[in-house]
């Protein structure tokens, strides 16, 4: 139940990112659902590997390189899908920051609602 609700709200968050920032385009809610699933899959599978491989750079930059990793994964998801476009690296960086903040709000809200 929580997984499906998080997935639906992640798709809504992705649509909100596209609405707020013109560098990110999502064609439909179905495209947003697929993109949210791909972003989640990339974050679950690729992100830990990239974090370990880039650990020296992450330590030198005091963790700021993690923003670059998030942007690259956001951009990679857009390059794999047809209905989800990101216009460049800066758009991926800004879009991933907005998406991360929205997902932080979603997860916090879900945690408080489902804890009751």
Order of alpha helices (4+ residues) and beta strands (2+ residues): alpha-beta-alpha-alpha-alpha-beta-alpha
